[in-house]
Amino acid sequence: MQEPATDDPLPSPGESLPLAAPSPPVLPEGTAIPGDGPIVAREIGPTEPEGRDAVPEPARPVSPKRILVNVSDPEETRIAVVEDGKVEEIYFERAAEKKYLGNIYKGRVTNLEPAIQAAFVDLGIGRNGFLHASDVLPSYAGATSIPLDRLSERPNGKRLKIQELLANGQDVLVQITKDSIGAKGPTITTYVSLPGQYLVLMPGIARYGVSKRIEDRQQRAKLRESLFRLAPPSGMGYIVRTAGQDRDPGDIERDMAHITAVWNDVRDKVRLTAAPALLYQETDMVIRVLRDLLAADIDEILIDDRDVWERAREFLSGAVPELAGRVQLYEAALPLFTKYGIEEEIEKIYNRKIPLPSGGYLVIEQTEALVAIDVNSGRYRDEEDLEATALKINLEAAQEIARQLRLRDLGGVIVNDFIDMEVEKNRKELERAMVAALRRDRAKCWVSKISRFGIIEMTRQRVRPSFERANYEPCQHCRGTGVVKTVRSVGIKLLRQLRAHLAQKKRSAIEVVVHPNVLQYLVNQHRRQIAQLEDESSRTISLKSNTEFEPDQVLIRSR
């Protein structure tokens, strides 16, 4: 059964909670690829296990860290996290696009699919949600309605099948963990979570914990003790978030009372509302990101809209009063993102080729379910030998790959093809660097050891379309392939089609319409062949151009 990790929310753009989601495929310990050494999967990020083998988060630079909030354009809200003059994270949300991530619904099962161990649930949003068996609370087994008073019960330790947990027409309480991507509907879970300022409430999991981003063991023990003394309601779990450290017990108690009241409101709506229905809606993106990202290392928060600035100050005055003074209203004539170079950085996000500091570069290719990243040395030749050159470029690439994954919000299976290295010590150093770089990612990542071919495989939590997919559409000419046929290829193919057309049609005239460049090629290179076809078929062939045609578009018609 999939349960939320005891950690802070993991926001991709627009995300707010560490909601339970089906785990990405993780390679079992010691899994081997034929003809290769062992590939060992490790989970990176907030779910990295603690202990002597855990990789510490790299020390943060002393340079200012800012959160820039651009809401001057009512059509789109954008938030950038800038550190050391570089954009580390970007979030955006458009007013015209409905967002469902984090919302809680009373849904109704419309179809069970035992073959894939999943159910499809009507949420009332136009697309059914996908609910996997691992995301169904065991307490649903044998229930004819939503088991509100025993969500955290575990009837037995056996993993149940979807047909043993749910039935067609049954009502379920679910939360959206992944927005619709392409033709796929949203992914949902019955392990609902509710965020507060200092706590996260988990009604279906009766356990208490502390965010793993709070590393001080004494502080963690103190928070656990404080939470236990507060006597949370029975049958519900809580996680103390990073913002909860150094808070007075009274602050945490008030937060607990607030989110418990929100949960009680959801319970009341479950009893009074017919499915499908929205029971809880996530807050707007600005407050959501501030709630999930704000920490003591944020030096400044700049907002270019007065209303949003006032709302943010009001929120922080209640949540983290000592940081409320860092929220500043940006009123200069020069746009906020232009002043700090964010617009230029955003345009670079779409580049296929990403330069590295020493002269190497990355090439990033994205497909439907896989991302391929190739590391190249370029013209860099400053080191003494090939091995030293490869190590330097690879270490730079590891840092930039982790940054690009965050910026582009790439998810799914990711294959990183590094420059080959022969020395085992260097290969281990690259593995450690990759793991350390991914520790800063707020999405869950799973990473394998480097293979003999210099490849590091990994998966990254995907909760919404990537930044590129959300802002670009496939080219109408190449249909997303990135290439179009040459004029010569189109012309030769046209001649074959013309011969076949003449053999089948018996009318006296044929009209051919093509792109102007193709017409020019046919007239200059194949005038005699076309005249010969006219003589052999005793028919007239007229060639015409249309500037609105795509380069490889051809129209042949009889008259």
N, C-alpha and C positions, 0 to 999 in steps of 0.2 A: 504494500500500500504506500502510496506516495504521500509524504507529509512535508509541510513547510519546514525549511531549515531554520534553526534558531539564530536568526540574523536580521540585520536591517533590511528594508525594502531594497530591491534591486532594479532601479529605474532605467530602462531604455527610454528613448524619447517618449514621453507621455506615460511611462510606467510609474507605479507608486508603491506597490507591495510585493514582498517575496511570496507571491501566491503559489500554491502547489501546482505544478505542471508536470506532465509526463517527462521523465528524465531522458536527456539525449542519450544515444547509445554509448555505453561505456565499455571499453575493452576489458575483459576479465583479466585478473592478475596473471601474468605470464603468457597471455595469448601470443601465439607466434604466427607470423606470416610465412608461408612456404618459402624456403630458401633465404630466410632472414633471421636476425636475432630476435630475442623476445621484445615485445612491445608492451610496456606496462602503463596502464591508464591511471592518471592521477587527477583528482578533482581540484580545480583552482578557484580562488575567489572566496566569497563568504562561507562556503561550505568546506573549505580546506580543513582537515582535521588538525586539532592542536597537538602539540607534543614536540619532541626534539627533532622530528623530521620535517616539521612545518617550515615553510620558507617565509622568513620575516618580510614584511612589507618594506620596500626600499625607502630610505630616508628622503623626506620631502625637501626640495630646495628652499632656500631662504627667500627667494623672490616673491613679490606680491601675488596673491591668488584672488582672483575676482570672479564674481558671477555677474554677467551682463544680461539684462532683461530688455529685449526689444519688443515693445507692444505698441509702437506709434502707428503701425499699420493695422487697422482693425481686422483685416482679412487673415493675418497670420501672427502668431506669437512665437518668438524665438528666444531661446536661452542658451548662452555659451558660458562654459567654465574655462577661464584662461589662467594658465600658470606658466611662469617663466617666459611670458610673451608668446606662448603657443596655445592654441585651442586644444583642450584635452577632451571636452565633451560638448555635444550640441543636442538640444531638444527643440522640437518645433511642433506646432499644432495649428491647424487651419480651422477657421470659424465655420466654414461650409461643410467640413467633414465631421460626422458624428463619431465620438470616441466612446468605446464601451469598456475598455480595459479597467478592471477593478470593480465594475458594477456587480451588484448582487441581484439575482432574479429568482422568482418562483417560477420554475419551468415545468413543462410536461413532456414526458418521454413519448416520442412519436414512433420510434423504431429501434429495435434491438438488433445488433449485428454480431452474433456469436463468432462468426469467422474472424473478425478483427477484435473481438472482446471489447465492444464499444456500444454506446447508445447515442442516438441523436435526439436532442432536446429542443423543443419549441420555446424560445425566449421572448417572442413577440417583437423581434427586431428585424424580421424579414429573412433571416438566415438561421438555420438550426445550429445549435452548439454541439460540439463533438466532446463526448464524455467517455473517457477510457475507464475500464474496470479498476485500474490502479488508483483512480481518482474518486472512487465511490467509497464513502465511509461504510465500514462493516455493519454499522447499526441499521442500515437500510435493508439488510437481509430479513425477509419475512415481514417487513413493514408494508402497510397499505397506504400510509401517508407519510409526511415528513416527520421523522422521529425527533422533534425539537427537544424533548426533555431527556433524551439519552443519546445525543449525537456522539459523545466520546466513548460510548460503550464498545467493547470488543467482545462479541459473542464467543469467538474462538480464534485460535491462531492460524486457522486454515485460510488460504487464499481462495476466495470465492470467485466464481465465474459471473459474467455480467448478467446472465439469465437467472442466476441465483440471488442477485442483488436487487434487480429492478424488473419491472414489468411494463408493457405498453400501456400508456394512459396514466401512469403513476406520476404524482407531483414530486419534484425534487427542489431543494434549495441549493443554488449553484452560484459560482462567481467566475467571471471571465478572466482567464489568465493569459490569453493570447488573442489579439485582435485578428480579424479576418485577413488572410494573405492570399491574394489572387482569387482562385476559385474555391479555396478552402474557407469554411465557416470558422467562427471563433472556437477556441479551445476552452473548456470549462472544467471546474472541479467542485466537489462538494465540501472540500476542506477550505471553508471560507475564512478570511482574515479581515480584521478591521484595524486601521492604523490610528494611533493617537499621537500626541506630541512626544511622549516618552516611552510609550508601550505599544505593542501590537497584540491584539486580542485574537485568540484562536479557539472558537467555541467547540470544535470537534476534536481537540487534542488536550487532554487533561495533564499538562505538564508546564513547568515554568523554566525559563532560561534567560540568558544574557547574551546580547549581541557578541559575536565572535570578533567584531572589530574593536571591542574593548579588551585590550590585551593584558592589562595589569591584573594579575591574579588576585591581589588583595581587593582591588576595586570590584572585580567580578564576584568574589565571595561576599563582599559587603552588600552588593546589589541583590544577590540571591537571598540573603538573610532579610533584607528590607522587604523584598517582595513576599517572602513567606510570612512575615509578621503582619502584612496587610490583609492576610486571609482572603485571597481572591475567591469569587463565587465558585462553588463546587462544579466540577465537570468542565471547566474552561481553562485554557492555557494562556499564558502571557509571556511575552519576550520584552525585556528591557532594551530599548534602543540606545544607540550611541549618545543621543541627546539626553538620555536619562542619567548619565554619570554626573556625579557632583550635584545632583538635584536633592532638595530636601524631601524627606519621606512624605511630607504633606503635599508637595507638588505631584509626586507620583500617585498618591492616593486620589487626588482630584482628577488626574488624567484617567485613572482606572474607573472612577465613578462616571466620567463622561462617556468613555467608549462602551462601558457596560450599559449605560442608558441608550446609546445608539443601537446596541445589540437587542435590547428589550423592545425598542421601536420596530426593529426588523422582525422580531418574533410576533409582535402584535399584527403586523401587516401580513405575515404568513397565514395567520388564522382568519383574517378578515378579507383577504384578497384572493380572487380566483386567478388561477394560472392561465396564460403566462402574464407576469407582471414584474415591473421594476420595483425593487424594495429599497435599494441603497445605491446612490450615485456618487462616484468619486468627485472630489473637488477640482477646481480649475488647475491648469498646469503650473501656473506661477507658484501658488501656495503649495502644490504637490511637490514640486522640485525643491523649493526652499525647505519644506518639511523633511525631505529625504536626504538632501545634500548638505544642509547647513551644519557646520562644525566650527570649532574654535580656530582652525587654520584658515578660514575665509577672512581675508583682510578687508574686502569691500564688496558691496552689492550695489550696482548702478541700475536704475530703472528709468526709462525715458517717458513714462506716463504718470501724471500726478495721481490719478485715481488708483492705479495699481500700486504705486509707491505707498500711498496712505494705507491701502489694504494690507500690504506686506509688513509695514511697520506695526500695524495693529496686531497682526498675527504673531510677529516675533516678540512683541512686548509681552504677550501672554505665554509664548512657548519658551523663548530664550531671551529674557530681558536684557542681559548684558551684551547681546549681539545686535539689538535693535538699532543702536546708534550707527552701525556700519552700513545701514541701508541709506543710500543717497539718491536724490532726484537729479537726473541728468537733463539739463535744460539748454545745452549749447546748440547752436544752429547746425553744426556738423553732425550728421547721424551717428548714433552711438556705435554701431557695428563698423562704420567707416573709420571712425576715429581710432579704434583699436585693431584695425586690420582684419576684422572677422569676415567681412564680405569676400575679401580675397582668399581667405582660408577656406570658406565654404565652396568657392568655385574649384579650388584644388581637390576637394573631396571627390569630385567626379572624374578626376584624371586617372587614366589607366596606369600611368607610369609615375611613381613616387620617388623623388631623389633622396638619397641618404647623405649625411654630412660630409663623408670623406670622398664622395664621388660615385659610389655605387647607387643602385636603384632597385625598387620593387616593381613588379608587374602584377596587378591584381585583376583576375578574371572571375566574374560571378555568373553562376548558372542557377537553375531553379532550386536545386538542393545541395549544391556544393560550391565552395569558393576555393580557387587555386591561387596561391601567392608564390611567385618565383623571385628568388634573390639573385641579383647579378652584380658583379664587381665593377662593371663599367670600365672607366679608365684609371682606376686606382691602382698604383703600383709602388707605393712608398715603402712598404715593408720589405724585409730582406728576402723572404721566400714566399712561395704560394700558400703554405700552411698559415703563416702569420697574416697574410693578406685576407685569406678566407675567414680566419677567426675575427679579425677586426670588423669586416663587413657584416658577418653574421651577427655579431653582438649588437651592432647598430641596427640591423634589420629586426632583431627581436624586439627592441624598444619601439621601433616605428610600426611594426605589425600590430602590436598590442594597442597602440594609439589609433591606428587606422580602423581596427575592429570596433573601437568605441565610437569613433567619429562617424563611420558609415553604418554603424549598427548592423554589422554582418553577423549572421547566425547560421546554424546548421553545421554540416561537416566542413571543416577547413583544412586544406592540405598545404603545408608550408615547405617549399622546396629550397633548402639552404645550399650554400656552396659546400661541396664535399670537403671533409677534413679527415685525415688519417689518424691523427694523434687522439687517443681515447680521452686524455685529460681535457683537450680542447672541446671535444664533443660533450663531455659532462658539463663543462663551463657554459656552453651554449644552452643546454637543457635547463641549468639553474637560472640563467639569465631570462629565458623564456617564461619560466614559472614565476619568477619575481616580477617581471613586467606585467603578467596577467593578473597578479594579485591586486592591482589597482582597478581592475574591471569590476563594475558593480553587477554585471550579469554573470551567471554561473558558467564556468568553463571546465572542460575535461581535456587533459592533454596526455599524449603518449610519449614514450622515450623516442629518441632519434633513431631512425633506421640506418642500415649500412649505406643506404643511398642518400643520406643527408636530409631525409624527410621527417618532419614532425607533424603528426596528425592530431587534430583536436576537434572538439565540438564546442559551440557557444550557444547559450540560451537565446532562442528567438521568440520575441513576443509581438512583433509587428513587422511590416515590410521594412527593408533596409532604406537608408536615406536616399540612395539612388533610385530604387524602385518607386519610392513615394513621390519623387520629383521629376522623373523622366519616364517616357513611354518608348516602346520600340520604334525604331526608324521606319517610316512608311516605305522607304525605298528598299532597304536591306532586310526589313522585317526582323530586326534584332540580331542578325548574324554578324554585322559589322563589315560586310563585303557585298559588292554587287557585281554582276557579270560584266566583263569587258565588252566594248562595242563590237569587237571582232567576234566574240563568242555569241552575242545576240544575233549578229548578221548571219553567221554560218548556220545557227539553229533555225533562223527564219527561212533560209533557202530550203532546208529539209522540209519544214512545215509547208512551204509553198508547193513543193513537188507533190506532197501527199494530198494537198487540197485540190490541185489541178487534176489529180488522178480520180478524185471522187466526185467533184462538182462538174456539171456540164454547161453552166451558164457561160455567156460570151465574154464577160469582163470580171476581173478580180481587182479589188482595192486593198492595198496594204497601208496601215497607219502605224507609224513608229515614232520613237523619240527623234528629235532633229539630228543628234549625233549619229544615230544608227542610219538615218536616211543619207547623211553625207557619206558614211562609210560604204553603203550599198551602191551609191551612184559612182563613187570614185574607184571602188575595187571590184564590183561585180556587175557592172553595166552589161557586159557581153553575156554573162550567164543568164541574166534576166531576159535579155532579148532572145537568147536561144530557147528559153522556156516558153516564151510567147510563140515562137515559130513552131515548136514541137506540139503545143497544145492548141494552136490556132485561136488563141484568146489574148485579150489585151490585159496587161498588168500595170496598174497605176500606183505609184508610190506617193504617200503624203506624210507629212510630219505633224505632230501635235506637241506643243511645248508643255502641256499638262500631263503628258505620259511619263511614267517612271522609266529609268534607263533601260530596263529589260522588258518593258511592256510592249506587246505586239497585238495588233488586231488585223485579221484577214477575213474579208467578207466578199461574197459573190454579188454581182449586180445583174 
